[in-house]
C-alpha cells in the first residue's frame, strides 16, 4: 500500500486552502510582482456581495469597484510607446433603439480587405468600458498587426453604463456585428471575427449563438474567446469545474462572480439560457457555428468552464482549438504589455493569426 505522504499535492487551493497567487509555485513571478502593489498577490477579504445579496447592494458595489479597476489599468499602462494607429468613434443605432459608440482602430497603412476584429471588453457584462486604457491599448496593438479593430461600448448591467440587465449588452454586440457587416465595403474589411476577455468572452460566444439561432451566423467568420465567463454556476460550483476551488481568490473569487451573475440577470430567470450563459448550450444549438479559439489562464477560477465549452464545440462538430496560458491568473496574459511583454505578444500574435487564418 502506498504511503499517502509520497503522493503529489493537488494544485492550488485544492491542495493548500491557504495558498494565494503570490505563494502558488506555478505563478509567473513577473505577474505576481506587478499585482503586489494592488494587494492582489494575496487572497482577498470576503466579498461584501454574493448571489444572496440584494440587487440594489450589487449595483452599488459594482458601481464603486468600476473606478478601482480603471485606476489599476491606468497604473499598469504608463509610459508605453506610441503605436502607428488611427482612432475614431462611430455612433450607431442599436436594435433596441439606443445609441452605441464603436471605437475604431486602424493601422496607419491599411491593407485592403484585412479582417475586422470586433473586441468586447471584460467586466462580467456588468462594469468596465471599451474606453478604459487597457482596452484602448489592446485594440491599438491588434490594429498595429494590420487589422481593423472595433471596440463596442455596450450597455452594462451596472456602473456608469448601467443599469441594463441581460439581454441589453448582448443586443448591442449583435447590433455592432450587423452594422459592421453592412459596412464592410466602406470599412474596406473582409471577415468579421469576434473576440473578448472574461465577460467579453461570454458576449463573443453568446453573439455567435444568437446569430446561429436567428440565421445570420454567416456574418461571423470566427470567435476568439479569452478566459470566458460563461457558466453562471458560481453560487454552487459543479464538481467538473474544479478550477473554481483550485484558483478561487486569485485576483477574482467565485462569491463576487456570483454577485456579478445576479446583477446581469437580477431575477435569475436565465440561469440555463445559453445566450446568457453559453456553458449550458446543447449540441444542436452549437451546430453550424464558425471556428472558435478558446484561450484560458492556468491559474483562473474560470479555466475549466472555458475548456468544457471547447470540448462541447468539438463534440458538436465545430472547429475549436484551445490554449492554456501557464503561470497567469484571470486575464493575466493581456493585463499590460509592460508586465510580461513576451506573454502579451504571444496572445496578440495568436488573436491576429487566428483572424488572418480565416480568410
C-alpha positions in Angstrom: 0.0 0.0 0.0 1.4 3.4 -1.0 2.3 5.9 1.7 0.0 8.9 1.2 2.8 11.2 2.1 4.5 10.4 -1.2 1.6 11.4 -3.3 1.8 14.7 -5.2 -0.1 17.6 -3.7 -3.2 18.7 -5.5 -2.7 22.1 -7.3 -3.5 25.4 -5.8 -6.1 25.7 -3.1 -7.2 22.1 -3.7 -4.0 21.0 -2.0 -3.5 24.0 0.3 -6.6 26.1 1.1 -4.4 28.9 2.3 -2.5 29.2 -1.0 -2.6 32.5 -2.9 -1.5 33.8 -6.2 1.7 35.1 -4.5 2.6 31.7 -3.0 1.4 29.4 -5.8 4.7 28.0 -7.3 3.1 27.9 -10.7 2.6 31.7 -10.9 4.8 33.8 -13.2 6.7 36.0 -10.7 6.6 39.0 -13.0 2.8 38.9 -12.8 2.9 38.5 -9.0 5.3 41.5 -8.7 3.0 43.7 -10.8 -0.1 42.8 -8.8 1.5 43.0 -5.4 1.2 46.8 -5.4 -2.6 46.3 -5.5 -2.6 43.6 -2.9 -3.7 41.0 -5.5 -0.9 38.6 -4.7 -2.9 37.7 -1.5 -6.3 36.1 -1.0 -8.9 38.8 -0.8 -11.1 39.6 2.1 -14.6 38.0 1.8 -16.5 39.8 -0.9 -19.2 42.2 0.5 -21.7 40.9 -2.0 -22.7 37.5 -3.2 -25.6 35.9 -5.0 -27.6 36.2 -1.7 -27.2 40.0 -1.7 -29.9 42.3 -2.8 -29.9 43.6 -6.4 -29.5 47.1 -5.1 -26.4 46.2 -3.0 -24.9 44.5 -6.0 -25.5 47.6 -8.1 -23.9 49.8 -5.5 -20.8 47.6 -5.1 -20.0 47.2 -8.8 -20.6 50.9 -9.4 -17.9 51.5 -6.7 -15.3 49.0 -7.9 -15.5 50.0 -11.5 -13.3 53.0 -10.7 -10.8 50.9 -8.9 -10.3 48.6 -11.8 -9.9 51.5 -14.2 -7.2 53.1 -11.8 -5.3 49.8 -11.7 -5.2 49.6 -15.5 -4.0 53.2 -15.7 -1.1 52.4 -13.3 -0.1 49.4 -15.5 -0.1 51.3 -18.8 2.2 54.2 -18.0 5.0 55.3 -20.4 4.2 52.8 -23.3 5.5 53.7 -26.7 3.2 55.2 -29.3 1.7 53.0 -32.0 1.2 54.0 -35.6 -2.6 53.5 -35.4 -5.5 55.8 -36.1 -8.6 56.0 -33.8 -12.1 57.2 -34.4 -15.6 56.8 -32.9 -18.7 55.9 -34.9 -22.1 56.1 -33.2 -24.8 53.6 -34.5 -28.4 52.9 -33.5 -28.9 49.5 -31.8 -31.8 47.1 -32.3 -33.3 48.4 -29.0 -33.3 52.0 -30.3 -30.3 53.1 -28.2 -27.1 54.7 -29.4 -23.9 52.6 -29.3 -20.4 54.0 -29.6 -17.9 52.0 -31.7 -14.2 52.7 -31.1 -12.5 52.0 -34.4 -8.7 51.4 -34.6 -6.9 51.0 -37.9 -3.2 50.8 -38.9 -1.8 53.9 -40.5 -1.2 51.9 -43.6 -4.3 49.9 -44.0 -4.1 46.7 -46.0 -7.1 46.4 -48.4 -9.6 43.7 -47.3 -7.9 42.9 -44.0 -10.1 41.1 -41.4 -12.1 43.2 -38.9 -11.9 42.1 -35.2 -14.8 43.2 -33.0 -13.5 43.4 -29.5 -15.8 43.1 -26.5 -14.4 44.2 -23.1 -14.5 42.3 -19.8 -16.2 43.1 -16.6 -18.7 40.3 -16.3 -21.2 42.1 -18.6 -21.7 44.4 -15.6 -19.0 47.1 -15.5 -15.8 48.5 -17.2 -15.8 50.2 -20.6 -14.4 49.9 -24.0 -12.8 53.4 -23.4 -10.7 52.0 -20.5 -7.0 52.4 -21.2 -6.2 48.7 -21.2 -8.8 48.0 -23.9 -7.8 51.0 -25.9 -4.2 49.8 -25.9 -5.2 46.2 -26.7 -7.2 47.3 -29.7 -4.3 49.5 -30.9 -1.8 46.7 -30.5 -4.1 44.4 -32.6 -4.6 47.1 -35.2 -0.8 47.5 -35.4 -0.7 44.0 -36.8 -2.7 45.1 -39.8 -6.3 44.5 -38.6 -9.3 46.9 -38.4 -10.3 46.6 -34.7 -13.7 47.8 -33.3 -14.5 48.1 -29.6 -18.2 48.1 -28.7 -19.4 50.3 -25.9 -22.3 48.1 -25.0 -24.7 48.7 -22.1 -23.6 47.2 -18.8 -25.5 45.6 -16.0 -24.3 48.2 -13.5 -21.8 51.1 -13.2 -21.5 54.2 -15.4 -23.1 52.4 -18.4 -25.7 50.6 -16.4 -28.2 49.6 -15.2 -29.1 47.3 -18.1 -29.6 43.6 -17.4 -29.4 40.8 -19.9 -30.0 40.9 -22.8 -29.2 44.6 -23.3 -25.4 44.2 -23.7 -25.8 41.2 -25.9 -28.2 43.0 -28.2 -25.7 45.9 -28.5 -23.0 43.4 -29.5 -25.3 41.8 -32.1 -26.1 45.3 -33.4 -22.5 46.1 -33.8 -21.8 42.9 -35.8 -24.8 43.6 -38.1 -23.6 47.2 -38.7 -20.0 46.2 -39.4 -21.2 43.5 -41.8 -23.4 46.1 -43.7 -20.4 48.5 -43.9 -17.7 46.1 -44.9 -17.1 47.9 -48.2 -16.9 51.3 -46.6 -14.6 49.9 -43.9 -12.6 48.1 -46.5 -12.6 44.9 -44.4 -13.3 41.2 -45.1 -14.0 38.6 -42.4 -15.5 39.6 -39.1 -14.0 38.0 -36.0 -15.4 38.3 -32.5 -13.1 38.4 -29.5 -13.2 39.4 -25.9 -12.0 38.5 -22.4 -14.0 37.4 -19.4 -17.4 38.9 -19.8 -16.4 39.9 -23.3 -15.6 36.3 -23.9 -19.1 35.4 -22.8 -20.6 38.1 -25.2 -18.3 36.9 -28.1 -19.6 33.4 -27.7 -23.2 34.4 -27.0 -23.3 36.7 -30.0 -22.3 33.8 -32.2 -25.0 31.6 -30.6 -27.6 34.4 -31.1 -26.6 34.7 -34.7 -26.8 31.0 -35.2 -30.3 31.0 -33.6 -31.5 33.9 -35.8 -30.0 32.8 -39.1 -27.2 35.3 -39.7 -24.2 33.4 -38.3 -22.6 33.5 -41.8 -21.7 37.1 -41.0 -19.2 35.9 -38.4 -16.1 34.1 -39.6 -14.7 33.1 -36.2 -14.7 33.6 -32.4 -11.6 34.1 -30.2 -12.8 33.9 -26.5 -10.3 34.6 -23.8 -10.9 33.5 -20.2 -14.6 33.3 -20.9 -17.0 33.8 -18.0 -19.8 31.5 -19.2 -21.2 29.1 -16.6 -23.1 31.2 -14.1 -22.7 28.4 -11.6 -20.6 30.4 -9.1 -23.0 30.1 -6.2 -22.7 26.3 -6.3 -19.7 25.2 -8.5 -20.2 21.8 -10.1 -17.5 19.1 -9.5 -16.4 19.2 -13.1 -15.4 22.8 -12.8 -12.7 22.2 -10.2 -10.7 25.3 -11.1 -13.3 27.4 -9.2 -11.9 25.9 -6.0 -8.3 25.4 -7.1 -7.8 29.0 -8.1 -10.5 30.8 -6.1 -9.4 34.2 -4.9 -6.5 34.5 -7.4 -7.5 38.1 -8.3 -11.2 37.1 -8.7 -13.3 35.0 -6.4 -16.5 33.0 -7.0 -18.5 34.9 -4.4 -18.0 38.1 -6.3 -18.7 36.4 -9.6 -22.0 35.0 -8.2 -22.9 38.6 -7.4 -21.9 39.7 -11.0 -24.2 36.9 -12.4 -27.1 38.2 -10.3 -26.5 41.8 -11.4 -26.6 40.6 -15.1 -29.8 38.6 -14.6 -31.5 40.1 -11.4 -34.5 37.8 -11.4 -32.3 34.8 -12.3 -34.7 33.6 -14.9 -31.9 32.9 -17.4 -29.5 30.6 -15.4 -29.7 27.9 -18.0 -30.2 30.2 -21.1 -27.2 29.7 -23.3 -27.5 33.3 -24.6 -26.8 34.4 -21.0 -24.5 31.5 -20.0 -23.2 29.7 -23.1 -21.8 26.8 -21.0 -25.3 25.4 -21.0 -25.7 25.3 -24.7 -26.9 22.0 -26.1 -25.2 20.2 -29.1 -27.9 21.2 -31.5 -27.5 25.0 -30.8 -23.8 24.6 -31.4 -24.0 23.0 -34.8 -23.2 25.4 -37.6 -21.1 27.8 -35.6 -17.9 29.3 -37.1 -14.4 28.2 -35.9 -13.6 29.0 -32.3 -10.4 29.6 -30.3 -10.8 29.3 -26.5 -7.9 30.7 -24.6 -7.8 30.1 -20.8 -5.4 31.0 -18.0 -3.9 28.2 -15.9 -4.5 30.0 -12.5 -8.0 31.2 -13.2 -11.2 30.1 -11.4 -12.9 30.2 -14.8 -10.3 28.0 -16.6 -12.4 24.8 -16.6 -15.6 26.2 -17.9 -13.7 27.6 -21.0 -12.2 24.2 -21.6 -15.5 22.4 -21.1 -17.1 24.7 -23.7 -14.3 23.9 -26.1 -15.0 20.2 -25.7 -18.7 20.8 -26.3 -17.8 22.5 -29.6 -15.7 19.7 -30.7 -18.4 17.1 -29.9 -20.9 19.2 -31.9 -18.6 19.1 -34.9 -17.4 22.8 -34.7 -13.8 23.6 -35.3 -12.3 24.6 -32.0 -8.8 24.9 -30.6 -7.9 25.6 -27.0 -4.8 27.1 -25.4 -3.8 27.5 -21.8 -1.5 30.3 -20.8 0.6 28.9 -18.0 1.6 30.9 -14.9 -1.2 33.5 -15.4 -4.3 34.5 -13.5 -7.6 35.6 -14.9 -6.8 37.7 -18.0 -3.1 37.9 -16.8 -1.7 37.5 -20.3 -3.3 40.7 -21.5 -3.0 42.8 -18.3 -0.4 45.1 -19.8 2.4 44.9 -22.4 4.8 46.2 -19.7 4.3 43.3 -17.3 5.1 40.2 -19.3 5.8 41.5 -22.8 6.6 38.1 -24.3 3.4 36.5 -23.0 1.3 39.6 -24.0 2.9 39.4 -27.5 2.2 35.7 -27.8 -1.5 36.2 -27.2 -1.6 39.2 -29.5 0.0 37.1 -32.3 -2.5 34.3 -31.7 -5.5 36.5 -32.0 -4.2 38.3 -35.1 -3.1 34.9 -36.6 -6.5 33.4 -36.0 -8.2 36.3 -37.7 -6.0 36.1 -40.7 -6.2 32.4 -40.9 -10.0 32.5 -41.7 -9.6 34.5 -44.9 
